[in-house]
Amino acid sequence: MKQNKLSLDLISPVSRKERKQYPYKRIDMHSIQATKPIIGEKCTYRVIGNRGDKVADFFTTYAVFNSAFEEVKDSQTISELHELTLYLSLDFYIEGLRNAFTAYEDDDGVMNSTTEVVTQPISEQNLTHLASLWDAYKAIKTYSEIPIDEARMVRQTFMTFWEGYKERYQEIQRLPRTPINEEGNKVRVEKMYLESLVYKLTEWVSDDIDKTTPIPDLIRLNSDMLHESEVDYTNDSLTKLEKGNVFLIEYLRQFMFYFYLPLAIIVFILTFNIMVFAFPVIYFFGLKQSLAMLVPGYRAKLKKGFIDSHRHNKALLEMSAKETAHRTLEKKGTEPFDCQLTYRNFGTGSLYTALVFFGAGIWLFFTRQLILLLLISFIFGFILLLLSFVLPRLEISKMTVAFKKGEITITRLSTVYSEQIGKLSIDRKKNRFKIRMGTEQGMERSFAFKDKDHLEQYLGKIKRWADAENVNLELL
């Protein structure tokens, strides 16, 4: 199956005037964005609203406006236009499914897509319908203004593909999320894209959506619940300090790249003073990552507050009275539990800080500057080096790690939300448990079990928690 990367570019920026005219609240860490114009039977429309900055993000909240920037009030028109927008935004996930389907082909091009637990195969008809859907996305990409009939054609083509794929989708979504390197991961990539799509469609609606709910039903639910007329903003704000940190993260980066670094390079060329790069070194090797680690936590807090407010929304409470056979809000989590672990970062943090002091002392020694500061650097370095070995053995390093719905709470440290976690890993040989934030370069929290029996006691619970929270788990 030939892969052909596609970026639909459905979202276009709004003008400054439109941002000022948008009558609803801008959510923290979002910007006001809009779709390309959609040409309807009577006039041209745009879906406008709050949206995150990731490629795969959908609108968090939305409203529909005509070409004169007058808000459309007709509920049928609003619902259809936003649903069409969602169908047009599925190209990222459709490309992912195409890649996943390719992985099932052997060297002779034969499709081997069934396993002991997935009995519904990927048929030739599935492949044909998926290819037709991809062609529809490529065709609509060429429009600067999208005719509504073309958007409807994409929706119809998706529904044709869905009719042949939905039974396999149900089977895959019922599978537990197996640890990364355990056997039986043949369908892992396909499941990953499906889970990601379900998560993105429901992340601002509820955290209790049944993951086997059909995609068309989730699209209707998203459209019903996130129109501005249905949204409750009671608890969705960050504190002033958190907003200040978000502002600092964004504008410090721009200050560094667009002002300080060019100026530092010019000054260095003129003076050969290496110290002009001290601030960039501090920024890139410490400050940047430390500040960036705050963002997922703020985003998770914002989302939790938004959903908590939304639960009290009359529309959500009355959803059971609507025809929502597959739109269940069934809770899929596990019972919370906690365990006593030793926090190892105290030791590693002291070690890394000691190395910084030793490095500063060596630099001061070779430059023959500030001898007193040199001695202080080495003294602090030795103290911190000693602490790196002592701290993990003290009572202060004993932590209660509580696994709850949507989060892991670490006594005296912080709460880590599920969506902040890039990967959990358990090392059976060393009796270690690690929480890695975000990407492979993200910050890591490391813990130690008492012994192998202690690890085995909690291994099954951690597996079930990771599966329920859609978090990657690696067993070493």
BASELO-551023 format. One record per residue (C-alpha): x, y, z negated; residue in one letter; residue number from 1. Coordinates in nm, 3 decimals. Example, Ala and Ser with C-alpha at 12.3 -4.5 7.8 and 13.67 -1.06 7.14 Angstrom:
BEGIN
[[1.230; -0.450; -0.780]; 'A'; 1]
[[1.367; -0.106; -0.714]; 'S'; 2]
This chain:
BEGIN
[[0.000; 0.000; 0.000]; 'M'; 1]
[[0.162; 0.322; 0.112]; 'K'; 2]
[[0.185; 0.588; -0.157]; 'Q'; 3]
[[0.118; 0.948; -0.058]; 'N'; 4]
[[0.140; 1.204; -0.337]; 'K'; 5]
[[-0.142; 1.456; -0.334]; 'L'; 6]
[[-0.200; 1.777; -0.523]; 'S'; 7]
[[-0.551; 1.899; -0.454]; 'L'; 8]
[[-0.480; 2.250; -0.590]; 'D'; 9]
[[-0.844; 2.284; -0.686]; 'L'; 10]
[[-0.772; 2.544; -0.955]; 'I'; 11]
[[-0.684; 2.897; -0.852]; 'S'; 12]
[[-0.592; 3.187; -1.082]; 'P'; 13]
[[-0.848; 3.447; -1.181]; 'V'; 14]
[[-0.776; 3.814; -1.137]; 'S'; 15]
[[-0.709; 4.043; -1.432]; 'R'; 16]
[[-1.046; 4.205; -1.371]; 'K'; 17]
[[-1.222; 3.867; -1.383]; 'E'; 18]
[[-1.041; 3.774; -1.706]; 'R'; 19]
[[-1.171; 4.093; -1.865]; 'K'; 20]
[[-1.521; 4.034; -1.728]; 'Q'; 21]
[[-1.542; 3.673; -1.850]; 'Y'; 22]
[[-1.807; 3.708; -2.124]; 'P'; 23]
[[-1.701; 3.415; -2.342]; 'Y'; 24]
[[-1.419; 3.349; -2.585]; 'K'; 25]
[[-1.071; 3.250; -2.471]; 'R'; 26]
[[-0.964; 2.951; -2.680]; 'I'; 27]
[[-0.617; 2.961; -2.835]; 'D'; 28]
[[-0.348; 2.792; -2.622]; 'M'; 29]
[[-0.578; 2.808; -2.317]; 'H'; 30]
[[-0.612; 3.045; -2.026]; 'S'; 31]
[[-0.913; 3.148; -1.821]; 'I'; 32]
[[-0.894; 2.968; -1.486]; 'Q'; 33]
[[-1.128; 2.905; -1.195]; 'A'; 34]
[[-1.192; 2.664; -0.911]; 'T'; 35]
[[-1.157; 2.754; -0.549]; 'K'; 36]
[[-1.479; 2.904; -0.412]; 'P'; 37]
[[-1.745; 2.639; -0.343]; 'I'; 38]
[[-1.976; 2.735; -0.056]; 'I'; 39]
[[-2.334; 2.645; -0.144]; 'G'; 40]
[[-2.657; 2.667; 0.054]; 'E'; 41]
[[-2.745; 3.012; -0.085]; 'K'; 42]
[[-2.416; 3.167; -0.196]; 'C'; 43]
[[-2.056; 3.097; -0.295]; 'T'; 44]
[[-1.980; 2.978; -0.649]; 'Y'; 45]
[[-1.681; 2.936; -0.877]; 'R'; 46]
[[-1.656; 2.733; -1.194]; 'V'; 47]
[[-1.464; 2.945; -1.448]; 'I'; 48]
[[-1.362; 2.866; -1.802]; 'G'; 49]
[[-1.101; 2.773; -2.060]; 'N'; 50]
[[-0.842; 2.525; -1.938]; 'R'; 51]
[[-0.513; 2.386; -2.070]; 'G'; 52]
[[-0.184; 2.406; -1.883]; 'D'; 53]
[[-0.138; 2.038; -1.788]; 'K'; 54]
[[-0.191; 1.906; -1.436]; 'V'; 55]
[[-0.442; 1.644; -1.552]; 'A'; 56]
[[-0.646; 1.881; -1.773]; 'D'; 57]
[[-1.013; 1.945; -1.705]; 'F'; 58]
[[-1.204; 2.254; -1.818]; 'F'; 59]
[[-1.242; 2.267; -2.196]; 'T'; 60]
[[-1.543; 2.498; -2.163]; 'T'; 61]
[[-1.695; 2.641; -1.847]; 'Y'; 62]
[[-1.959; 2.859; -1.687]; 'A'; 63]
[[-2.060; 2.908; -1.322]; 'V'; 64]
[[-2.048; 3.244; -1.143]; 'F'; 65]
[[-2.142; 3.360; -0.795]; 'N'; 66]
[[-1.926; 3.570; -0.563]; 'S'; 67]
[[-2.049; 3.892; -0.731]; 'A'; 68]
[[-1.929; 3.753; -1.068]; 'F'; 69]
[[-2.284; 3.715; -1.192]; 'E'; 70]
[[-2.337; 3.413; -1.416]; 'E'; 71]
[[-2.558; 3.140; -1.271]; 'V'; 72]
[[-2.838; 3.040; -1.510]; 'K'; 73]
[[-3.007; 2.761; -1.314]; 'D'; 74]
[[-2.926; 2.444; -1.511]; 'S'; 75]
[[-2.945; 2.210; -1.211]; 'Q'; 76]
[[-2.700; 2.422; -1.010]; 'T'; 77]
[[-2.465; 2.454; -1.310]; 'I'; 78]
[[-2.466; 2.082; -1.377]; 'S'; 79]
[[-2.407; 1.979; -1.016]; 'E'; 80]
[[-2.126; 2.227; -0.955]; 'L'; 81]
[[-1.934; 2.126; -1.265]; 'H'; 82]
[[-1.983; 1.755; -1.195]; 'E'; 83]
[[-1.853; 1.810; -0.842]; 'L'; 84]
[[-1.554; 1.994; -0.990]; 'T'; 85]
[[-1.479; 1.693; -1.210]; 'L'; 86]
[[-1.503; 1.449; -0.919]; 'Y'; 87]
[[-1.270; 1.671; -0.716]; 'L'; 88]
[[-1.026; 1.673; -1.009]; 'S'; 89]
[[-0.987; 1.294; -1.019]; 'L'; 90]
[[-0.717; 1.285; -0.748]; 'D'; 91]
[[-0.438; 1.253; -1.010]; 'F'; 92]
[[-0.599; 0.939; -1.153]; 'Y'; 93]
[[-0.692; 0.795; -0.815]; 'I'; 94]
[[-0.328; 0.823; -0.713]; 'E'; 95]
[[-0.237; 0.643; -1.036]; 'G'; 96]
[[-0.476; 0.358; -0.953]; 'L'; 97]
[[-0.326; 0.328; -0.605]; 'R'; 98]
[[0.018; 0.292; -0.762]; 'N'; 99]
[[-0.116; 0.040; -1.014]; 'A'; 100]
[[-0.280; -0.167; -0.739]; 'F'; 101]
[[0.047; -0.172; -0.546]; 'T'; 102]
[[0.219; -0.336; -0.843]; 'A'; 103]
[[-0.004; -0.645; -0.801]; 'Y'; 104]
[[0.124; -0.716; -0.449]; 'E'; 105]
[[0.396; -0.977; -0.410]; 'D'; 106]
[[0.674; -0.963; -0.151]; 'D'; 107]
[[0.438; -1.097; 0.115]; 'D'; 108]
[[0.174; -0.835; 0.043]; 'G'; 109]
[[-0.059; -1.082; -0.129]; 'V'; 110]
[[-0.266; -0.930; -0.410]; 'M'; 111]
[[-0.241; -1.117; -0.743]; 'N'; 112]
[[-0.457; -0.904; -0.970]; 'S'; 113]
[[-0.622; -1.154; -1.206]; 'T'; 114]
[[-0.498; -1.292; -1.537]; 'T'; 115]
[[-0.640; -1.515; -1.808]; 'E'; 116]
[[-0.824; -1.219; -1.957]; 'V'; 117]
[[-0.901; -1.018; -1.640]; 'V'; 118]
[[-1.110; -1.235; -1.411]; 'T'; 119]
[[-1.245; -0.968; -1.174]; 'Q'; 120]
[[-0.998; -0.936; -0.882]; 'P'; 121]
[[-0.908; -0.631; -0.677]; 'I'; 122]
[[-1.083; -0.722; -0.353]; 'S'; 123]
[[-1.010; -0.611; 0.000]; 'E'; 124]
[[-1.329; -0.409; -0.023]; 'Q'; 125]
[[-1.194; -0.230; -0.334]; 'N'; 126]
[[-0.877; -0.142; -0.144]; 'L'; 127]
[[-1.075; -0.019; 0.158]; 'T'; 128]
[[-1.300; 0.200; -0.056]; 'H'; 129]
[[-1.002; 0.338; -0.249]; 'L'; 130]
[[-0.826; 0.424; 0.078]; 'A'; 131]
[[-1.141; 0.602; 0.199]; 'S'; 132]
[[-1.157; 0.798; -0.126]; 'L'; 133]
[[-0.793; 0.900; -0.091]; 'W'; 134]
[[-0.858; 1.014; 0.267]; 'D'; 135]
[[-1.151; 1.224; 0.141]; 'A'; 136]
[[-0.921; 1.396; -0.109]; 'Y'; 137]
[[-0.663; 1.465; 0.161]; 'K'; 138]
[[-0.928; 1.611; 0.390]; 'A'; 139]
[[-1.077; 1.845; 0.128]; 'I'; 140]
[[-0.731; 1.967; 0.032]; 'K'; 141]
[[-0.715; 2.167; 0.355]; 'T'; 142]
[[-1.003; 2.398; 0.256]; 'Y'; 143]
[[-0.938; 2.733; 0.091]; 'S'; 144]
[[-1.313; 2.750; 0.029]; 'E'; 145]
[[-1.482; 2.413; -0.025]; 'I'; 146]
[[-1.817; 2.345; 0.148]; 'P'; 147]
[[-2.049; 2.188; -0.108]; 'I'; 148]
[[-2.141; 1.908; 0.134]; 'D'; 149]
[[-1.773; 1.808; 0.152]; 'E'; 150]
[[-1.756; 1.802; -0.229]; 'A'; 151]
[[-2.069; 1.586; -0.237]; 'R'; 152]
[[-1.906; 1.352; 0.013]; 'M'; 153]
[[-1.611; 1.304; -0.225]; 'V'; 154]
[[-1.855; 1.224; -0.505]; 'R'; 155]
[[-2.042; 0.974; -0.287]; 'Q'; 156]
[[-1.716; 0.809; -0.177]; 'T'; 157]
[[-1.611; 0.775; -0.540]; 'F'; 158]
[[-1.946; 0.615; -0.628]; 'M'; 159]
[[-1.902; 0.364; -0.343]; 'T'; 160]
[[-1.560; 0.269; -0.483]; 'F'; 161]
[[-1.699; 0.261; -0.837]; 'W'; 162]
[[-1.978; 0.013; -0.753]; 'E'; 163]
[[-1.718; -0.245; -0.652]; 'G'; 164]
[[-1.472; -0.165; -0.931]; 'Y'; 165]
[[-1.690; -0.112; -1.241]; 'K'; 166]
[[-1.690; -0.475; -1.360]; 'E'; 167]
[[-1.309; -0.489; -1.352]; 'R'; 168]
[[-1.299; -0.152; -1.530]; 'Y'; 169]
[[-1.515; -0.292; -1.811]; 'Q'; 170]
[[-1.288; -0.597; -1.850]; 'E'; 171]
[[-0.968; -0.392; -1.862]; 'I'; 172]
[[-1.107; -0.136; -2.104]; 'Q'; 173]
[[-1.207; -0.411; -2.347]; 'R'; 174]
[[-0.849; -0.535; -2.364]; 'L'; 175]
[[-0.647; -0.436; -2.671]; 'P'; 176]
[[-0.356; -0.201; -2.613]; 'R'; 177]
[[-0.067; -0.445; -2.639]; 'T'; 178]
[[0.278; -0.336; -2.761]; 'P'; 179]
[[0.499; -0.206; -2.479]; 'I'; 180]
[[0.734; -0.502; -2.455]; 'N'; 181]
[[0.501; -0.789; -2.544]; 'E'; 182]
[[0.398; -1.042; -2.280]; 'E'; 183]
[[0.068; -0.998; -2.098]; 'G'; 184]
[[0.130; -0.642; -1.975]; 'N'; 185]
[[0.050; -0.713; -1.611]; 'K'; 186]
[[-0.249; -0.480; -1.618]; 'V'; 187]
[[-0.086; -0.226; -1.849]; 'R'; 188]
[[-0.028; 0.046; -1.586]; 'V'; 189]
[[-0.383; 0.019; -1.454]; 'E'; 190]
[[-0.523; 0.033; -1.809]; 'K'; 191]
[[-0.301; 0.331; -1.890]; 'M'; 192]
[[-0.452; 0.543; -1.610]; 'Y'; 193]
[[-0.807; 0.440; -1.701]; 'L'; 194]
[[-0.756; 0.517; -2.070]; 'E'; 195]
[[-0.598; 0.850; -1.983]; 'S'; 196]
[[-0.896; 0.942; -1.764]; 'L'; 197]
[[-1.148; 0.848; -2.035]; 'V'; 198]
[[-0.948; 1.045; -2.291]; 'Y'; 199]
[[-0.926; 1.356; -2.075]; 'K'; 200]
[[-1.299; 1.351; -1.996]; 'L'; 201]
[[-1.395; 1.319; -2.363]; 'T'; 202]
[[-1.113; 1.481; -2.564]; 'E'; 203]
[[-1.310; 1.803; -2.624]; 'W'; 204]
[[-1.649; 1.630; -2.657]; 'V'; 205]
[[-1.601; 1.370; -2.929]; 'S'; 206]
[[-1.331; 1.144; -3.070]; 'D'; 207]
[[-1.574; 0.850; -3.101]; 'D'; 208]
[[-1.664; 0.780; -2.739]; 'I'; 209]
[[-1.684; 0.412; -2.642]; 'D'; 210]
[[-1.389; 0.362; -2.406]; 'K'; 211]
[[-1.589; 0.116; -2.191]; 'T'; 212]
[[-1.842; 0.385; -2.097]; 'T'; 213]
[[-1.867; 0.412; -1.715]; 'P'; 214]
[[-1.679; 0.705; -1.562]; 'I'; 215]
[[-1.988; 0.861; -1.393]; 'P'; 216]
[[-2.165; 0.867; -1.731]; 'D'; 217]
[[-1.864; 1.034; -1.894]; 'L'; 218]
[[-1.861; 1.296; -1.620]; 'I'; 219]
[[-2.228; 1.375; -1.686]; 'R'; 220]
[[-2.164; 1.386; -2.061]; 'L'; 221]
[[-1.869; 1.622; -2.015]; 'N'; 222]
[[-2.079; 1.847; -1.795]; 'S'; 223]
[[-2.373; 1.846; -2.040]; 'D'; 224]
[[-2.169; 1.919; -2.352]; 'M'; 225]
[[-1.903; 2.169; -2.249]; 'L'; 226]
[[-2.105; 2.442; -2.079]; 'H'; 227]
[[-2.061; 2.767; -2.271]; 'E'; 228]
[[-2.427; 2.764; -2.374]; 'S'; 229]
[[-2.370; 2.437; -2.565]; 'E'; 230]
[[-2.037; 2.519; -2.732]; 'V'; 231]
[[-1.988; 2.600; -3.100]; 'D'; 232]
[[-1.665; 2.791; -3.177]; 'Y'; 233]
[[-1.697; 2.788; -3.557]; 'T'; 234]
[[-1.375; 2.602; -3.646]; 'N'; 235]
[[-1.164; 2.615; -3.331]; 'D'; 236]
[[-0.918; 2.891; -3.426]; 'S'; 237]
[[-0.559; 2.877; -3.545]; 'L'; 238]
[[-0.435; 3.082; -3.840]; 'T'; 239]
[[-0.256; 3.412; -3.778]; 'K'; 240]
[[0.078; 3.247; -3.859]; 'L'; 241]
[[0.010; 2.965; -3.612]; 'E'; 242]
[[-0.096; 3.212; -3.344]; 'K'; 243]
[[0.224; 3.406; -3.411]; 'G'; 244]
[[0.431; 3.091; -3.364]; 'N'; 245]
[[0.254; 3.013; -3.036]; 'V'; 246]
[[0.324; 3.368; -2.919]; 'F'; 247]
[[0.689; 3.335; -3.025]; 'L'; 248]
[[0.731; 3.003; -2.843]; 'I'; 249]
[[0.603; 3.142; -2.515]; 'E'; 250]
[[0.762; 3.486; -2.517]; 'Y'; 251]
[[1.095; 3.383; -2.668]; 'L'; 252]
[[1.135; 3.143; -2.377]; 'R'; 253]
[[1.061; 3.419; -2.127]; 'Q'; 254]
[[1.294; 3.658; -2.311]; 'F'; 255]
[[1.574; 3.400; -2.300]; 'M'; 256]
[[1.544; 3.307; -1.932]; 'F'; 257]
[[1.453; 3.640; -1.777]; 'Y'; 258]
[[1.645; 3.887; -1.993]; 'F'; 259]
[[1.905; 3.757; -2.238]; 'Y'; 260]
[[2.075; 3.486; -2.029]; 'L'; 261]
[[2.127; 3.706; -1.718]; 'P'; 262]
[[2.255; 3.987; -1.942]; 'L'; 263]
[[2.486; 3.748; -2.133]; 'A'; 264]
[[2.636; 3.618; -1.807]; 'I'; 265]
[[2.709; 3.973; -1.690]; 'I'; 266]
[[2.866; 4.066; -2.026]; 'V'; 267]
[[3.080; 3.749; -2.023]; 'F'; 268]
[[3.206; 3.822; -1.670]; 'I'; 269]
[[3.306; 4.173; -1.779]; 'L'; 270]
[[3.451; 4.094; -2.123]; 'T'; 271]
[[3.524; 3.716; -2.135]; 'F'; 272]
[[3.365; 3.715; -2.482]; 'N'; 273]
[[3.230; 3.365; -2.534]; 'I'; 274]
[[3.029; 3.475; -2.838]; 'M'; 275]
[[2.759; 3.622; -2.614]; 'V'; 276]
[[2.641; 3.263; -2.562]; 'F'; 277]
[[2.599; 3.193; -2.935]; 'A'; 278]
[[2.228; 3.276; -2.931]; 'F'; 279]
[[2.152; 3.064; -2.621]; 'P'; 280]
[[2.336; 2.770; -2.782]; 'V'; 281]
[[2.129; 2.806; -3.100]; 'I'; 282]
[[1.811; 2.839; -2.893]; 'Y'; 283]
[[1.864; 2.543; -2.659]; 'F'; 284]
[[2.014; 2.301; -2.914]; 'F'; 285]
[[1.791; 2.371; -3.212]; 'G'; 286]
[[1.535; 2.650; -3.207]; 'L'; 287]
[[1.366; 2.559; -2.877]; 'K'; 288]
[[1.295; 2.200; -2.974]; 'Q'; 289]
[[1.193; 2.288; -3.328]; 'S'; 290]
[[0.941; 2.544; -3.204]; 'L'; 291]
[[0.815; 2.317; -2.925]; 'A'; 292]
[[0.738; 2.043; -3.179]; 'M'; 293]
[[0.480; 2.275; -3.336]; 'L'; 294]
[[0.268; 2.292; -3.020]; 'V'; 295]
[[0.114; 1.938; -3.018]; 'P'; 296]
[[0.019; 1.975; -3.385]; 'G'; 297]
[[-0.148; 2.310; -3.321]; 'Y'; 298]
[[-0.328; 2.168; -3.017]; 'R'; 299]
[[-0.450; 1.868; -3.217]; 'A'; 300]
[[-0.571; 2.089; -3.502]; 'K'; 301]
[[-0.750; 2.316; -3.256]; 'L'; 302]
[[-0.921; 2.018; -3.092]; 'K'; 303]
[[-1.024; 1.862; -3.423]; 'K'; 304]
[[-1.179; 2.189; -3.538]; 'G'; 305]
[[-1.357; 2.228; -3.204]; 'F'; 306]
[[-1.501; 1.877; -3.220]; 'I'; 307]
[[-1.600; 1.915; -3.586]; 'D'; 308]
[[-1.795; 2.229; -3.495]; 'S'; 309]
[[-1.939; 2.057; -3.191]; 'H'; 310]
[[-2.076; 1.770; -3.399]; 'R'; 311]
[[-2.314; 2.016; -3.563]; 'H'; 312]
[[-2.431; 2.146; -3.229]; 'N'; 313]
[[-2.801; 2.078; -3.180]; 'K'; 314]
[[-2.738; 1.946; -2.830]; 'A'; 315]
[[-2.499; 1.681; -2.958]; 'L'; 316]
[[-2.725; 1.578; -3.246]; 'L'; 317]
[[-3.016; 1.535; -3.006]; 'E'; 318]
[[-2.818; 1.339; -2.749]; 'M'; 319]
[[-2.965; 1.010; -2.868]; 'S'; 320]
[[-3.306; 1.133; -2.749]; 'A'; 321]
[[-3.177; 1.165; -2.393]; 'K'; 322]
[[-3.121; 0.887; -2.141]; 'E'; 323]
[[-2.769; 0.803; -2.260]; 'T'; 324]
[[-2.758; 0.425; -2.246]; 'A'; 325]
[[-2.382; 0.423; -2.187]; 'H'; 326]
[[-2.288; 0.750; -2.355]; 'R'; 327]
[[-2.242; 0.600; -2.698]; 'T'; 328]
[[-2.069; 0.777; -2.980]; 'L'; 329]
[[-1.991; 0.442; -3.140]; 'E'; 330]
[[-1.697; 0.462; -3.378]; 'K'; 331]
[[-1.413; 0.243; -3.258]; 'K'; 332]
[[-1.152; 0.303; -3.528]; 'G'; 333]
[[-1.021; 0.073; -3.798]; 'T'; 334]
[[-1.029; 0.091; -4.176]; 'E'; 335]
[[-0.771; 0.340; -4.311]; 'P'; 336]
[[-0.476; 0.202; -4.502]; 'F'; 337]
[[-0.149; 0.327; -4.649]; 'D'; 338]
[[0.193; 0.179; -4.727]; 'C'; 339]
[[0.501; 0.281; -4.926]; 'Q'; 340]
[[0.804; 0.342; -4.703]; 'L'; 341]
[[1.148; 0.501; -4.741]; 'T'; 342]
[[1.190; 0.818; -4.537]; 'Y'; 343]
[[1.526; 0.798; -4.357]; 'R'; 344]
[[1.528; 1.145; -4.199]; 'N'; 345]
[[1.648; 1.305; -4.521]; 'F'; 346]
[[1.978; 1.122; -4.474]; 'G'; 347]
[[2.012; 1.176; -4.099]; 'T'; 348]
[[1.911; 1.542; -4.133]; 'G'; 349]
[[2.182; 1.599; -4.391]; 'S'; 350]
[[2.434; 1.418; -4.168]; 'L'; 351]
[[2.356; 1.630; -3.862]; 'Y'; 352]
[[2.366; 1.950; -4.066]; 'T'; 353]
[[2.702; 1.841; -4.210]; 'A'; 354]
[[2.836; 1.796; -3.857]; 'L'; 355]
[[2.724; 2.151; -3.772]; 'V'; 356]
[[2.916; 2.289; -4.073]; 'F'; 357]
[[3.223; 2.082; -3.983]; 'F'; 358]
[[3.201; 2.209; -3.625]; 'G'; 359]
[[3.175; 2.569; -3.745]; 'A'; 360]
[[3.476; 2.515; -3.973]; 'G'; 361]
[[3.687; 2.368; -3.690]; 'I'; 362]
[[3.594; 2.657; -3.462]; 'W'; 363]
[[3.688; 2.911; -3.733]; 'L'; 364]
[[4.018; 2.726; -3.791]; 'F'; 365]
[[4.127; 2.742; -3.427]; 'F'; 366]
[[4.019; 3.105; -3.384]; 'T'; 367]
[[4.195; 3.198; -3.713]; 'R'; 368]
[[3.897; 3.404; -3.827]; 'Q'; 369]
[[3.724; 3.436; -4.167]; 'L'; 370]
[[3.928; 3.185; -4.370]; 'I'; 371]
[[3.687; 3.208; -4.666]; 'L'; 372]
[[3.395; 3.122; -4.439]; 'L'; 373]
[[3.602; 2.831; -4.304]; 'L'; 374]
[[3.644; 2.688; -4.654]; 'L'; 375]
[[3.275; 2.735; -4.732]; 'I'; 376]
[[3.182; 2.554; -4.410]; 'S'; 377]
[[3.397; 2.251; -4.500]; 'F'; 378]
[[3.269; 2.243; -4.860]; 'I'; 379]
[[2.907; 2.250; -4.750]; 'F'; 380]
[[2.988; 1.992; -4.484]; 'G'; 381]
[[3.128; 1.746; -4.740]; 'F'; 382]
[[2.835; 1.804; -4.977]; 'I'; 383]
[[2.582; 1.738; -4.703]; 'L'; 384]
[[2.777; 1.433; -4.582]; 'L'; 385]
[[2.757; 1.292; -4.935]; 'L'; 386]
[[2.382; 1.368; -4.951]; 'L'; 387]
[[2.327; 1.183; -4.623]; 'S'; 388]
[[2.427; 0.860; -4.801]; 'F'; 389]
[[2.264; 0.935; -5.137]; 'V'; 390]
[[1.922; 1.079; -5.043]; 'L'; 391]
[[1.774; 0.763; -4.881]; 'P'; 392]
[[1.838; 0.581; -5.210]; 'R'; 393]
[[1.664; 0.836; -5.432]; 'L'; 394]
[[1.299; 0.842; -5.538]; 'E'; 395]
[[1.240; 1.159; -5.334]; 'I'; 396]
[[1.270; 0.951; -5.016]; 'S'; 397]
[[0.988; 0.715; -5.115]; 'K'; 398]
[[0.682; 0.820; -4.915]; 'M'; 399]
[[0.321; 0.710; -4.889]; 'T'; 400]
[[0.237; 0.683; -4.518]; 'V'; 401]
[[-0.143; 0.682; -4.472]; 'A'; 402]
[[-0.292; 0.563; -4.142]; 'F'; 403]
[[-0.629; 0.732; -4.091]; 'K'; 404]
[[-0.861; 0.794; -3.802]; 'K'; 405]
[[-0.684; 1.027; -3.562]; 'G'; 406]
[[-0.379; 1.089; -3.779]; 'E'; 407]
[[-0.093; 0.963; -3.993]; 'I'; 408]
[[-0.046; 1.151; -4.320]; 'T'; 409]
[[0.301; 1.148; -4.477]; 'I'; 410]
[[0.317; 1.243; -4.845]; 'T'; 411]
[[0.496; 1.574; -4.915]; 'R'; 412]
[[0.574; 1.621; -4.546]; 'L'; 413]
[[0.297; 1.668; -4.296]; 'S'; 414]
[[0.010; 1.522; -4.097]; 'T'; 415]
[[0.092; 1.377; -3.757]; 'V'; 416]
[[-0.208; 1.368; -3.522]; 'Y'; 417]
[[-0.248; 1.072; -3.287]; 'S'; 418]
[[-0.214; 1.279; -2.974]; 'E'; 419]
[[0.120; 1.417; -3.094]; 'Q'; 420]
[[0.267; 1.067; -3.095]; 'I'; 421]
[[0.462; 0.962; -2.789]; 'G'; 422]
[[0.545; 0.618; -2.924]; 'K'; 423]
[[0.554; 0.411; -3.240]; 'L'; 424]
[[0.830; 0.153; -3.273]; 'S'; 425]
[[0.889; -0.129; -3.521]; 'I'; 426]
[[1.231; -0.292; -3.545]; 'D'; 427]
[[1.183; -0.637; -3.700]; 'R'; 428]
[[1.557; -0.697; -3.739]; 'K'; 429]
[[1.630; -0.375; -3.927]; 'K'; 430]
[[1.287; -0.344; -4.095]; 'N'; 431]
[[1.246; 0.004; -3.949]; 'R'; 432]
[[0.937; 0.199; -3.844]; 'F'; 433]
[[0.964; 0.509; -3.625]; 'K'; 434]
[[0.723; 0.776; -3.509]; 'I'; 435]
[[0.842; 0.957; -3.198]; 'R'; 436]
[[0.669; 1.284; -3.112]; 'M'; 437]
[[0.592; 1.358; -2.748]; 'G'; 438]
[[0.850; 1.248; -2.491]; 'T'; 439]
[[1.166; 1.040; -2.526]; 'E'; 440]
[[1.346; 1.363; -2.625]; 'Q'; 441]
[[1.089; 1.442; -2.893]; 'G'; 442]
[[1.153; 1.459; -3.266]; 'M'; 443]
[[1.154; 1.126; -3.448]; 'E'; 444]
[[1.048; 1.037; -3.801]; 'R'; 445]
[[1.218; 0.720; -3.925]; 'S'; 446]
[[1.112; 0.498; -4.216]; 'F'; 447]
[[1.233; 0.171; -4.369]; 'A'; 448]
[[1.028; -0.116; -4.508]; 'F'; 449]
[[1.150; -0.285; -4.828]; 'K'; 450]
[[1.218; -0.612; -4.650]; 'D'; 451]
[[1.090; -0.840; -4.375]; 'K'; 452]
[[0.793; -0.964; -4.579]; 'D'; 453]
[[0.688; -0.604; -4.643]; 'H'; 454]
[[0.704; -0.533; -4.269]; 'L'; 455]
[[0.502; -0.842; -4.173]; 'E'; 456]
[[0.238; -0.747; -4.431]; 'Q'; 457]
[[0.156; -0.426; -4.238]; 'Y'; 458]
[[0.247; -0.524; -3.880]; 'L'; 459]
[[-0.102; -0.641; -3.785]; 'G'; 460]
[[-0.267; -0.333; -3.936]; 'K'; 461]
[[-0.032; -0.098; -3.751]; 'I'; 462]
[[-0.101; -0.284; -3.424]; 'K'; 463]
[[-0.477; -0.246; -3.470]; 'R'; 464]
[[-0.441; 0.121; -3.563]; 'W'; 465]
[[-0.228; 0.191; -3.253]; 'A'; 466]
[[-0.481; 0.014; -3.031]; 'D'; 467]
[[-0.776; 0.204; -3.180]; 'A'; 468]
[[-0.594; 0.538; -3.147]; 'E'; 469]
[[-0.462; 0.469; -2.796]; 'N'; 470]
[[-0.100; 0.505; -2.911]; 'V'; 471]
[[0.195; 0.320; -2.756]; 'N'; 472]
[[0.359; 0.064; -2.988]; 'L'; 473]
[[0.700; -0.089; -2.918]; 'E'; 474]
[[0.824; -0.401; -3.097]; 'L'; 475]
[[1.201; -0.449; -3.116]; 'L'; 476]
